[in-house]
Every structure is written in structure tokens, then in C-alpha cells.
Amino acid sequence: MFEKLSGRADELLSPVSGIHIESNRELVVENCRRIEECDEVFMQFISGHLRVQVWGSGLRAYDHCTGGLVIRGRIERVELAERGGRHDERPASGKH
């Protein structure tokens, strides 16, 4: 029961995420919790209650240690999906 309450408190107190896009060359994310996948054409990460997926070419991640994330490269597509809760760790479709 404590784990369930702790998870709910974490969800409620989680900072709100902000995402800023500069043209198709830079994406700045506030409160990035975890990078789940990262290569030159696809990145997936958790920010607040969102799972964010980014597709493009020449993608690189910067500044993750500051609690935010900067992605630079040629950004072609960004998808946002709400996560179901603290323990929801997989994308809904399982594909990318």
C-alpha cells in the first residue's frame, strides 16, 4: 500500500514539463527524468507525465545532467503520449 501511495504522491508532485522547439534544429525539454533510447535517428525519453519520441537525422542529446535535455539535429517528427502512471515504462504500441 505504501508503494501505491508513494507512486501517487510522486505523480502529483512531479514538475510540469516544458518543451521548446527552435525551427527543426533544436528541441529543449525541461524536467527530463530518463532517456530510454538514444541514437542518431530516434530518441525516447520521459519528462513529467509524458513519454516523448523524436525522429530525425543526426540527433544528439546535450545537457541531460542539468535535469533538462537539449536535442540537436534535423528533427522530423515529435510525438507526445501521456504515461499511465509511475510504473508504466513501455510505449503503448511497443513499436517505433
Contacts in CASP RR format, 6 or more apart in sequence:
PFRMAT RR
TARGET T0000
AUTHOR 0000-0000-0000
METHOD contacts of the structure
MODEL  1
MFEKLSGRADELLSPVSGIHIESNRELVVENCRRIEECDEVFMQFISGHL
RVQVWGSGLRAYDHCTGGLVIRGRIERVELAERGGRHDERPASGKH
7 85 0 8 1.000
7 86 0 8 1.000
10 86 0 8 1.000
11 49 0 8 1.000
11 85 0 8 1.000
11 86 0 8 1.000
14 31 0 8 1.000
14 48 0 8 1.000
14 49 0 8 1.000
15 30 0 8 1.000
15 31 0 8 1.000
15 48 0 8 1.000
16 31 0 8 1.000
16 48 0 8 1.000
17 29 0 8 1.000
17 30 0 8 1.000
17 31 0 8 1.000
17 47 0 8 1.000
17 48 0 8 1.000
17 49 0 8 1.000
17 50 0 8 1.000
18 29 0 8 1.000
18 30 0 8 1.000
18 31 0 8 1.000
18 47 0 8 1.000
19 27 0 8 1.000
19 28 0 8 1.000
19 29 0 8 1.000
19 30 0 8 1.000
19 47 0 8 1.000
19 52 0 8 1.000
19 78 0 8 1.000
19 80 0 8 1.000
20 27 0 8 1.000
20 28 0 8 1.000
20 29 0 8 1.000
21 27 0 8 1.000
21 28 0 8 1.000
21 75 0 8 1.000
21 78 0 8 1.000
22 28 0 8 1.000
24 74 0 8 1.000
24 75 0 8 1.000
24 76 0 8 1.000
25 72 0 8 1.000
25 73 0 8 1.000
25 74 0 8 1.000
25 75 0 8 1.000
26 70 0 8 1.000
26 71 0 8 1.000
26 72 0 8 1.000
26 73 0 8 1.000
26 75 0 8 1.000
27 54 0 8 1.000
27 70 0 8 1.000
27 71 0 8 1.000
27 75 0 8 1.000
27 78 0 8 1.000
28 68 0 8 1.000
28 69 0 8 1.000
28 70 0 8 1.000
28 71 0 8 1.000
29 45 0 8 1.000
29 47 0 8 1.000
29 52 0 8 1.000
29 68 0 8 1.000
29 69 0 8 1.000
29 70 0 8 1.000
29 71 0 8 1.000
30 47 0 8 1.000
30 67 0 8 1.000
30 68 0 8 1.000
31 47 0 8 1.000
31 48 0 8 1.000
31 67 0 8 1.000
31 68 0 8 1.000
32 45 0 8 1.000
32 46 0 8 1.000
32 47 0 8 1.000
32 64 0 8 1.000
32 67 0 8 1.000
32 68 0 8 1.000
32 69 0 8 1.000
33 45 0 8 1.000
33 46 0 8 1.000
33 47 0 8 1.000
33 48 0 8 1.000
34 45 0 8 1.000
34 46 0 8 1.000
35 43 0 8 1.000
35 44 0 8 1.000
35 45 0 8 1.000
35 61 0 8 1.000
35 64 0 8 1.000
35 69 0 8 1.000
36 44 0 8 1.000
36 45 0 8 1.000
36 46 0 8 1.000
37 43 0 8 1.000
37 44 0 8 1.000
37 96 0 8 1.000
38 44 0 8 1.000
38 45 0 8 1.000
38 59 0 8 1.000
38 61 0 8 1.000
39 59 0 8 1.000
40 57 0 8 1.000
40 58 0 8 1.000
40 59 0 8 1.000
40 60 0 8 1.000
41 55 0 8 1.000
41 56 0 8 1.000
41 57 0 8 1.000
41 58 0 8 1.000
41 59 0 8 1.000
42 53 0 8 1.000
42 54 0 8 1.000
42 55 0 8 1.000
42 56 0 8 1.000
42 59 0 8 1.000
42 96 0 8 1.000
43 53 0 8 1.000
43 54 0 8 1.000
43 59 0 8 1.000
43 61 0 8 1.000
43 71 0 8 1.000
44 51 0 8 1.000
44 52 0 8 1.000
44 53 0 8 1.000
44 54 0 8 1.000
44 91 0 8 1.000
44 96 0 8 1.000
45 51 0 8 1.000
45 52 0 8 1.000
45 69 0 8 1.000
46 52 0 8 1.000
46 83 0 8 1.000
47 69 0 8 1.000
48 83 0 8 1.000
49 82 0 8 1.000
49 83 0 8 1.000
49 84 0 8 1.000
49 85 0 8 1.000
50 80 0 8 1.000
50 81 0 8 1.000
50 82 0 8 1.000
50 83 0 8 1.000
51 80 0 8 1.000
51 81 0 8 1.000
51 82 0 8 1.000
51 83 0 8 1.000
51 91 0 8 1.000
52 78 0 8 1.000
52 79 0 8 1.000
52 80 0 8 1.000
53 78 0 8 1.000
53 79 0 8 1.000
53 81 0 8 1.000
53 91 0 8 1.000
53 96 0 8 1.000
54 71 0 8 1.000
54 75 0 8 1.000
54 77 0 8 1.000
54 78 0 8 1.000
54 79 0 8 1.000
55 75 0 8 1.000
55 76 0 8 1.000
55 77 0 8 1.000
55 78 0 8 1.000
56 73 0 8 1.000
56 74 0 8 1.000
56 75 0 8 1.000
56 76 0 8 1.000
56 77 0 8 1.000
57 73 0 8 1.000
57 74 0 8 1.000
57 76 0 8 1.000
58 73 0 8 1.000
58 74 0 8 1.000
59 71 0 8 1.000
59 72 0 8 1.000
59 73 0 8 1.000
59 74 0 8 1.000
59 75 0 8 1.000
60 71 0 8 1.000
60 72 0 8 1.000
60 73 0 8 1.000
61 69 0 8 1.000
61 70 0 8 1.000
61 71 0 8 1.000
62 69 0 8 1.000
62 70 0 8 1.000
62 71 0 8 1.000
62 72 0 8 1.000
63 69 0 8 1.000
63 70 0 8 1.000
81 91 0 8 1.000
81 92 0 8 1.000
END
